[in-house]
Amino acid sequence: TPAEFEKRRRAFEDRVIALQRRAQDSMRALDNGFQQSMNDLHNKVLPLVKEISEQHGYNVVVDRSKVVIALKAIDLTDEVIDVVNKKIPKFKVSKPTVK
């Protein structure tokens, strides 16, 4: 009947909306978890970068993505990656929770 069809249509739409909300909540939780993990990793890597830059006598360290041209001799990237891999061989990422 038309009334039964309308009832089922509304129930279906409510279910779609609920699933969309859940998907948005999941994406938000993943984004927040990723950002938190990146911040944690940054806080662990920064002292290592400082230590390496002091060993080389550098006063300034600039993110590679912000540099247009640089001499390979002053690029710390490979050295930092080696040190990070040795000193932080594993990095735990927390599983995000969805409300």
C-alpha positions in Angstrom: 0.0 0.0 0.0 1.1 3.6 -0.4 1.2 4.1 3.4 3.4 1.0 3.9 5.7 2.1 1.0 6.1 5.6 2.6 6.8 4.0 6.0 9.5 1.8 4.5 11.0 4.7 2.4 11.3 6.8 5.6 12.9 3.9 7.5 15.4 3.4 4.6 16.2 7.2 4.5 16.8 7.2 8.3 19.1 4.2 7.9 21.1 6.0 5.1 21.4 9.1 7.3 22.6 7.1 10.2 25.2 5.3 8.1 26.4 8.6 6.6 26.8 10.0 10.1 28.8 6.9 11.2 31.0 7.2 8.1 31.7 10.9 8.9 32.4 10.1 12.6 34.8 7.3 11.4 36.6 9.7 9.0 36.9 12.3 11.7 38.3 9.7 14.2 40.8 8.6 11.6 41.9 12.2 10.9 42.2 12.9 14.6 44.2 9.7 15.2 46.5 10.4 12.2 47.1 14.0 13.4 47.9 12.8 17.0 50.3 10.2 15.7 52.0 12.7 13.5 52.4 15.1 16.4 53.8 12.3 18.6 56.3 11.3 15.9 57.3 14.9 15.3 58.0 15.3 19.1 60.2 12.2 19.0 62.1 13.2 15.8 62.7 16.9 16.6 65.3 16.2 19.3 67.1 13.9 16.9 67.2 16.5 14.1 68.5 19.1 16.7 71.2 16.7 17.7 72.3 16.0 14.1 72.2 19.7 13.2 74.4 20.6 16.2 76.9 17.9 15.2 77.1 19.6 11.7 77.3 23.1 13.2 74.0 24.2 11.5 72.1 27.1 13.0 68.9 26.6 10.9 67.1 23.5 9.7 64.4 24.0 7.1 61.8 21.4 5.9 62.9 20.0 2.6 59.5 20.8 1.1 60.1 24.5 1.7 63.5 24.6 -0.1 63.7 25.4 -3.8 67.4 24.7 -4.3 70.0 23.4 -1.9 73.4 21.7 -2.0 73.2 17.9 -1.3 76.1 18.4 1.2 73.8 20.3 3.6 70.8 18.0 3.2 70.3 16.1 6.5 67.3 14.0 5.2 69.0 10.7 4.7 71.0 11.0 7.9 67.9 11.9 9.9 66.0 8.9 8.4 68.9 6.6 9.3 69.0 7.9 12.9 65.2 7.7 13.3 65.2 4.1 12.0 67.8 3.2 14.5 66.5 5.0 17.6 62.7 4.7 16.8 62.5 1.3 15.0 58.8 0.9 15.9 56.2 3.5 16.4 52.8 2.6 17.9 49.8 4.2 16.3 46.7 4.1 18.5 43.5 2.7 17.0 41.0 5.6 16.7 37.7 5.1 18.6 34.5 6.0 17.0 31.7 7.3 19.2 
